[in-house]
Amino acid sequence: MKLVDKLKEYENQYLFIRWATGGEYGKLMYVGDDFVEFNIIDVDTMSYRETVLIYSPLILEVTIGGSDIARIVAEVSSQMSVGDN
């Protein structure tokens, strides 16, 4: 199984991705055959800082769970109003 095949299961979820030139926390928006779309979150303000398109072979590490991810999910959830989807 390829990494991109596994990542497709985690679209629209928060995670940490480390790639050849950086690593950030964010939300995985789209997984294609040759790239992923990733919305980076500024962990201090809990707002989206930028969207990056990462060439799939450059991805070195993906962290799906953990205390930092749980904190980000809790922070983002607390800022959502009842009507947000």
MIKOL-632065 format. One line per field, with one value per residue: z, x, y of N, C-alpha, C in turn; residue number from 1; residue in one letter. Coordinates in nm, 4 decimals. Atoms other than C-alpha are relative to their C-alpha. Layout:
<rs>
n_z [Z_...]
n_x [X_...]
n_y [Y_...]
ca_z [Z_...]
ca_x [X_...]
ca_y [Y_...]
c_z [Z_...]
c_x [X_...]
c_y [Y_...]
num [NUM_...]
residuo [A_...]
</rs>
This chain:
<rs>
n_z [0.0000_0.0053_-0.1019_0.0429_-0.0152_-0.1419_-0.0350_0.0471_-0.1115_-0.0993_0.0547_-0.0882_-0.1402_-0.0442_-0.0189_0.0183_0.1148_0.0213_0.1373_0.0231_-0.0343_-0.1166_-0.0700_-0.0614_-0.0392_0.0838_0.0422_0.1300_0.0772_0.1192_0.0304_0.1382_0.0311_0.0014_-0.0984_-0.1038_-0.0371_-0.1457_-0.0603_-0.1183_-0.1114_-0.0935_-0.1276_-0.1006_0.0186_0.0433_0.1270_0.1156_0.0418_0.1437_0.0613_0.0784_0.0808_-0.0238_0.0896_-0.0866_-0.0348_-0.0954_-0.1360_-0.0778_-0.1241_-0.0275_-0.1346_0.0047_-0.1366_-0.0952_-0.0851_0.0725_0.0942_-0.0803_-0.0456_0.1156_0.0259_-0.1076_0.0180_0.1173_-0.0321_-0.0946_0.0706_0.0973_-0.0506_0.0162_0.1391_0.0919_0.0449]
n_x [0.0838_-0.0741_0.0347_0.1151_0.1205_0.0350_0.0373_0.1360_0.0891_-0.0090_0.0386_0.0809_-0.0355_-0.1177_-0.1166_-0.1303_-0.0730_-0.1369_-0.0434_-0.1426_-0.0441_0.0682_0.0966_0.1010_0.1304_0.1049_0.1124_-0.0208_0.1189_0.0156_-0.1114_0.0017_-0.1046_-0.1334_-0.0158_0.1016_0.0312_-0.0114_0.0198_-0.0843_0.0603_-0.0874_0.0400_0.0172_0.1293_0.0936_0.0622_-0.0707_-0.1039_-0.0217_0.0250_-0.1143_0.0128_-0.1238_-0.0256_0.0102_-0.1259_-0.0799_0.0516_-0.0876_0.0619_0.1361_0.0460_0.1455_0.0501_-0.0949_0.0515_0.0032_0.1120_0.1223_0.0127_0.0425_0.1406_0.0804_-0.0007_0.0801_0.1394_0.0530_0.0214_0.1082_0.1337_0.0870_0.0420_-0.1105_-0.0163]
n_y [-0.1165_-0.1250_-0.0986_-0.0804_0.0818_-0.0040_-0.1367_-0.0281_0.0306_-0.1058_-0.1292_-0.0857_0.0203_-0.0730_0.0836_-0.0628_0.0547_-0.0455_0.0264_-0.0246_-0.1355_-0.0536_0.0832_-0.0862_0.0514_-0.0555_0.0831_0.0615_-0.0329_0.0838_0.0894_0.0457_0.0970_-0.0591_-0.1062_-0.0166_-0.1372_-0.0024_-0.1327_-0.0133_-0.0731_-0.0704_0.0593_-0.1048_-0.0669_0.1041_-0.0377_0.0520_-0.0928_0.0121_0.1296_0.0466_0.1212_0.0737_0.1119_0.1186_0.0686_-0.0777_0.0175_0.0872_0.0464_-0.0453_0.0346_-0.0106_-0.0151_-0.0551_-0.1069_-0.1273_0.0052_-0.0068_-0.1386_-0.0799_0.0321_-0.0603_-0.1455_-0.0336_0.0335_-0.0984_-0.1255_0.0149_-0.0228_0.1168_0.0107_0.0299_0.1387]
ca_z [0.0000_-0.0857_0.1625_-0.0490_-0.0432_0.3373_0.3612_0.1638_0.4748_0.6719_0.4420_0.6363_0.9587_1.1629_1.1651_1.1514_0.8258_0.7874_0.4323_0.2758_0.3469_0.6561_0.8889_1.0185_1.1974_0.9902_0.8172_0.5278_0.2623_-0.0444_-0.1336_-0.4997_-0.6770_-0.7021_-0.4370_-0.1157_-0.0261_0.3336_0.5288_0.7814_1.1221_1.3281_1.6634_1.8574_1.7063_1.5924_1.2537_0.9089_0.8025_0.4495_0.2119_0.0674_-0.2078_-0.1234_-0.3816_-0.2330_-0.2636_-0.0447_0.2577_0.5233_0.8272_0.9174_1.2760_1.3039_1.6801_1.9892_2.2538_2.0246_1.7636_2.0335_2.1655_1.8176_1.7606_2.1002_2.0321_1.6868_1.8141_2.0964_1.8471_1.6251_1.6673_1.6781_1.3143_1.1662_0.9630]
ca_x [0.0000_0.1286_0.1314_-0.1149_-0.3599_-0.3509_-0.3711_-0.6963_-0.8586_-0.7589_-0.8882_-1.0530_-0.8756_-0.6104_-0.2601_0.1098_0.2996_0.6765_0.8048_1.1463_1.1544_0.9362_0.6758_0.3507_0.0239_-0.2884_-0.5878_-0.5490_-0.7879_-0.7229_-0.5064_-0.4311_-0.2001_0.0864_0.0161_-0.1701_-0.3444_-0.2732_-0.4082_-0.1448_-0.2675_-0.0895_-0.0881_-0.0686_-0.3798_-0.5494_-0.6255_-0.5363_-0.2107_-0.1685_-0.2474_0.0363_0.0421_0.2997_0.4423_0.3626_0.7116_0.8507_0.6377_0.8624_0.6353_0.2674_0.1392_-0.2324_-0.2830_-0.1130_-0.1524_-0.0654_-0.3192_-0.5841_-0.5148_-0.5524_-0.8798_-1.0089_-0.9060_-1.0623_-1.3791_-1.4168_-1.4025_-1.6773_-2.0306_-2.3188_-2.4135_-2.0648_-2.0020]
ca_y [0.0000_0.3482_0.6341_0.8355_0.5454_0.5423_0.9224_0.9232_0.7734_1.0849_1.3601_1.6470_1.5496_1.7301_1.5882_1.6696_1.6284_1.6505_1.6836_1.7451_2.1204_2.1572_2.0200_2.1653_2.0930_2.1350_1.9880_1.7478_1.8748_1.6582_1.3604_1.3010_1.0597_1.3094_1.5760_1.6539_1.9796_2.0760_2.3769_2.4819_2.5988_2.8634_2.6840_3.0119_3.1709_2.8480_3.0054_2.8802_3.0398_2.9068_2.6242_2.4186_2.1605_1.8951_1.6575_1.3160_1.1584_1.4406_1.3436_1.1932_1.1587_1.1820_1.1925_1.1262_1.1059_1.2345_1.5026_1.7955_1.6864_1.6371_1.9889_2.1395_1.9563_2.0743_2.4358_2.4427_2.2738_2.5251_2.8123_2.6713_2.7921_2.5458_2.6197_2.5603_2.2472]
c_z [0.0000_0.1091_-0.0415_0.0111_0.1454_0.0408_-0.0449_0.1085_0.1005_-0.0570_0.0963_0.1478_0.0312_0.0254_-0.0156_-0.1186_-0.0024_-0.1421_-0.0151_0.0463_0.1218_0.0655_0.0758_0.0457_-0.0921_-0.0310_-0.1411_-0.0825_-0.1155_-0.0178_-0.1423_-0.0236_0.0068_0.1000_0.1050_0.0231_0.1512_0.0490_0.1302_0.1034_0.0817_0.1393_0.1104_-0.0100_-0.0395_-0.1258_-0.1143_-0.0508_-0.1503_-0.0460_-0.0830_-0.0781_0.0092_-0.0969_0.0848_0.0320_0.0992_0.1439_0.0722_0.1204_0.0109_0.1390_0.0057_0.1393_0.0884_0.0742_-0.0718_-0.0968_0.0765_0.0492_-0.1136_-0.0308_0.1054_-0.0156_-0.1159_0.0292_0.0934_-0.0654_-0.1010_0.0654_-0.0292_-0.1467_-0.0978_-0.0363_-0.0276]
c_x [0.0897_-0.0490_-0.1225_-0.1296_-0.0477_-0.0472_-0.1408_-0.1035_-0.0072_-0.0292_-0.0955_0.0242_0.1273_0.1132_0.1262_0.0669_0.1389_0.0377_0.1430_0.0470_-0.0695_-0.0904_-0.0961_-0.1208_-0.1037_-0.1082_0.0270_-0.1271_-0.0245_0.1245_-0.0175_0.1125_0.1404_0.0199_-0.1095_-0.0193_-0.0146_-0.0153_0.0777_-0.0698_0.1095_-0.0426_-0.0163_-0.1367_-0.1108_-0.0774_0.0824_0.0970_0.0203_-0.0371_0.1223_-0.0401_0.1343_0.0076_0.0152_0.1322_0.0874_-0.0473_0.0844_-0.0684_-0.1405_-0.0371_-0.1492_-0.0581_0.1054_-0.0575_-0.0070_-0.1168_-0.1313_-0.0245_-0.0490_-0.1468_-0.0900_-0.0081_-0.0891_-0.1468_-0.0608_-0.0300_-0.1128_-0.1327_-0.0857_-0.0383_0.1106_0.0035_0.1430]
c_y [0.1248_0.0945_0.0809_-0.0783_0.0020_0.1389_0.0358_-0.0283_0.1148_0.1393_0.0701_-0.0265_0.0779_-0.0980_0.0827_-0.0672_0.0616_-0.0387_0.0499_0.1375_0.0585_-0.1013_0.0889_-0.0809_0.0619_-0.1003_-0.0493_0.0161_-0.0971_-0.0841_-0.0495_-0.0990_0.0599_0.1134_-0.0076_0.1492_0.0036_0.1432_0.0060_0.0871_0.0673_-0.0444_0.1038_0.0657_-0.0963_0.0415_-0.0575_0.1049_-0.0020_-0.1404_-0.0363_-0.1247_-0.0705_-0.1165_-0.1260_-0.0692_0.0766_-0.0146_-0.1037_-0.0620_0.0577_-0.0484_0.0271_0.0219_0.0635_0.1195_0.1340_0.0053_0.0128_0.1424_0.0889_-0.0256_0.0639_0.1513_0.0415_-0.0267_0.1035_0.1330_-0.0067_0.0318_-0.1227_-0.0209_-0.0310_-0.1462_-0.0272]
num [1_2_3_4_5_6_7_8_9_10_11_12_13_14_15_16_17_18_19_20_21_22_23_24_25_26_27_28_29_30_31_32_33_34_35_36_37_38_39_40_41_42_43_44_45_46_47_48_49_50_51_52_53_54_55_56_57_58_59_60_61_62_63_64_65_66_67_68_69_70_71_72_73_74_75_76_77_78_79_80_81_82_83_84_85]
residuo [M_K_L_V_D_K_L_K_E_Y_E_N_Q_Y_L_F_I_R_W_A_T_G_G_E_Y_G_K_L_M_Y_V_G_D_D_F_V_E_F_N_I_I_D_V_D_T_M_S_Y_R_E_T_V_L_I_Y_S_P_L_I_L_E_V_T_I_G_G_S_D_I_A_R_I_V_A_E_V_S_S_Q_M_S_V_G_D_N]
</rs>
